[in-house]
Amino acid sequence: MTARTAFALGQARHHLGHTDQARALYDEALIGAGKRNAEQDQAAIHDRLGTLARETGDEPQAARHREAAATIRRRNGALS
């Protein structure tokens, strides 16, 4: 499965409330995006993982993902 497919499936599972499945798919997508050096994809995945962590009550993990996304965007000259 490609990283983008895993991301799209993760979004669908997340939307349906299947958080464990969504997290696993987002993690798979993040690994794939890393292998491709697709930093903007990585930032988007970190955003989703942060949202998922916040929704499930893991604010420290949510903050780590938000910071990872912001770091990637700053490194690439985008505003976060």
C-alpha positions as CSV (number, residue, x, y, z in Angstrom):
1,M,0.0,0.0,0.0
2,T,1.3,3.5,-0.8
3,A,1.7,6.1,1.8
4,R,-1.0,8.2,0.3
5,T,-3.4,5.3,0.2
6,A,-2.7,4.6,3.8
7,F,-3.3,8.2,4.6
8,A,-6.6,8.3,2.8
9,L,-7.8,5.1,4.4
10,G,-6.7,6.4,7.8
11,Q,-8.8,9.5,7.3
12,A,-11.8,7.4,6.5
13,R,-11.3,5.2,9.5
14,H,-10.8,8.3,11.7
15,H,-14.0,9.8,10.4
16,L,-15.8,6.6,11.3
17,G,-14.4,6.6,14.8
18,H,-12.1,3.7,14.4
19,T,-9.2,5.4,16.1
20,D,-6.8,2.4,16.5
21,Q,-7.1,1.5,12.8
22,A,-6.7,5.2,11.8
23,R,-3.6,5.5,14.0
24,A,-2.0,2.4,12.4
25,L,-2.8,3.6,8.9
26,Y,-1.4,7.1,9.7
27,D,1.7,5.5,11.1
28,E,2.1,3.4,8.0
29,A,1.6,6.5,5.8
30,L,4.2,8.5,7.9
31,I,6.8,5.7,7.3
32,G,6.1,5.7,3.6
33,A,6.3,9.5,3.3
34,G,9.6,9.4,5.2
35,K,11.0,6.9,2.7
36,R,10.0,9.2,-0.1
37,N,11.3,12.3,1.7
38,A,7.9,13.8,1.1
39,E,8.0,16.3,3.9
40,Q,4.8,18.1,3.1
41,D,3.0,14.7,3.3
42,Q,4.8,14.1,6.5
43,A,3.5,17.4,7.9
44,A,-0.1,16.6,6.9
45,I,0.2,13.2,8.5
46,H,1.6,14.6,11.7
47,D,-1.3,17.1,11.7
48,R,-3.8,14.2,11.6
49,L,-1.9,12.2,14.2
50,G,-2.0,15.2,16.4
51,T,-5.7,15.6,16.0
52,L,-6.3,12.0,16.7
53,A,-4.1,12.1,19.8
54,R,-6.0,15.2,21.1
55,E,-9.4,13.5,20.4
56,T,-8.3,10.5,22.4
57,G,-7.0,12.5,25.3
58,D,-3.3,12.2,24.7
59,E,-2.4,15.9,24.7
60,P,1.4,15.3,25.1
61,Q,1.4,13.2,22.0
62,A,-0.8,15.7,20.2
63,A,1.7,18.4,21.0
64,R,4.6,16.4,19.7
65,H,2.9,15.8,16.4
66,R,1.9,19.5,16.1
67,E,5.5,20.5,16.7
68,A,6.8,18.0,14.2
69,A,4.4,19.3,11.6
70,A,5.4,22.9,12.4
71,T,9.1,22.1,12.2
72,I,8.7,20.5,8.8
73,R,6.8,23.5,7.5
74,R,9.4,26.0,8.9
75,R,12.2,24.0,7.4
76,N,10.4,24.3,4.0
77,G,9.7,28.0,4.3
78,A,6.0,27.7,5.0
79,L,4.1,29.4,7.8
80,S,2.7,27.1,10.4
